Amino acid sequence: HQMALEKSGKEYEKFKKQQKVIEKEASLKELEENIKNLKKSVK
């Protein structure tokens, strides 16, 4: 039982790291979109 808990804990850590990366990339894309829209509205 203990080993299963440790394994799922490691899997969860990996999952959390992936989520952070995905969130970072998503917010970067959002920023780029916002910048594009700002440039359009400035013209």
C-alpha positions as CSV (number, residue, x, y, z in Angstrom):
1,H,0.0,0.0,0.0
2,Q,2.8,2.4,0.9
3,M,4.6,1.8,-2.4
4,A,1.4,2.5,-4.3
5,L,1.0,5.8,-2.4
6,E,4.5,6.8,-3.2
7,K,4.0,5.9,-6.9
8,S,0.8,7.9,-7.2
9,G,2.5,10.8,-5.4
10,K,5.3,10.9,-8.0
11,E,2.8,10.7,-10.8
12,Y,0.9,13.6,-9.2
13,E,4.0,15.7,-8.9
14,K,4.7,15.0,-12.6
15,F,1.1,15.9,-13.5
16,K,1.4,19.2,-11.5
17,K,4.6,20.1,-13.3
18,Q,3.0,19.5,-16.7
19,Q,0.0,21.6,-15.7
20,K,2.2,24.5,-14.7
21,V,4.0,24.3,-18.1
22,I,0.7,24.2,-19.9
23,E,-0.7,27.1,-17.9
24,K,2.5,29.1,-18.6
25,E,2.2,28.5,-22.4
26,A,-1.5,29.3,-22.4
27,S,-0.9,32.6,-20.6
28,L,2.0,33.4,-23.0
29,K,-0.4,32.9,-26.0
30,E,-3.0,35.0,-24.3
31,L,-0.4,37.8,-23.8
32,E,0.5,37.6,-27.5
33,E,-3.1,37.8,-28.5
34,N,-3.6,40.8,-26.2
35,I,-0.6,42.6,-27.7
36,K,-1.8,42.0,-31.2
37,N,-5.3,43.3,-30.3
38,L,-3.7,46.4,-28.7
39,K,-1.6,47.1,-31.8
40,K,-4.8,46.8,-33.9
41,S,-6.7,49.2,-31.7
42,V,-3.8,51.7,-31.6
43,K,-3.8,52.2,-35.4
